[in-house]
């Protein structure tokens, strides 16, 4: 990942103070979407203006925030495939105060094919966000959280190229670091070829079963390996417990933070949100 001693963010890629956080892991089943949606809601509850972007054709973040992709009147895929379509055209309001959404639809499945022959295909989203940030008439946000596709496609590359920060959700399993290693390799390759500005904000342990000795043992091993591979300070102090309410509320298309605010996972996400704000707003970000 990019070291803290790297040069400050180029004015060429200044989003007017907006921090863009990508949630990515090429291994599925790690609560990536749940984490992205939950933390977006938490930040909005803290009074921040938040834009949640769903960059996954499965539309889980869109559904999770209570929006039916089948009823969308706009075409989200145009954000990447049409150079003339501004970011503001892709944004819709949600029922959650302080939280807007760039929804996904099944039409995103054709985006990769459409972009293959395009010039600057990996930086379409970054270009649109820069234009949005520089326009005086567009709504400004404090944070943009992106739920990435689990595959390394052009949707994910656009997310990684636009992001200022990266959060990697990881389940306490022996092979969990494989997904992180793939992301690290991808970003190192991007640095060599495309000059992104992304830095690792933190690694988030999810789906942790505190009643299982094996999960505790694996968590200790993960901590050791993460500190050895990435250095200390990258792992969030708070972990997200395995919680039945997570599955129930996902099925009901309602963020758990709102439907089950006293659930253990909700409380943990709120604590992680405070850690995020401390790292980003109090100069404690890891680089």
Secondary structure, DSSP 8 states (H G I E B T S, - for coil): ---TTS----GGG--TT-EEEEE--SSSSS-HHHHHHHHHHHHHHTT--EEEEEE-TT-HHHHHTT--GGG-SS-TTHHHH-TT--HHHHEEE-SSTTEEEE---GGGGGHHHHHTTSTTGGGHHHHHHHHHHH-TTS---SEEEEEE-SS-SHHHHHHHHH-SEEEEEEESSTTHHHHHHHHHHHHHHHHHHT----EEEEEEEESB-TT-HHHHHHHHHHHHHHHHHH-TT-B-SS--B--HHHHHHHHTTS-HHHH-TTSHHHHHHHHHHHHHHHHHHSS----
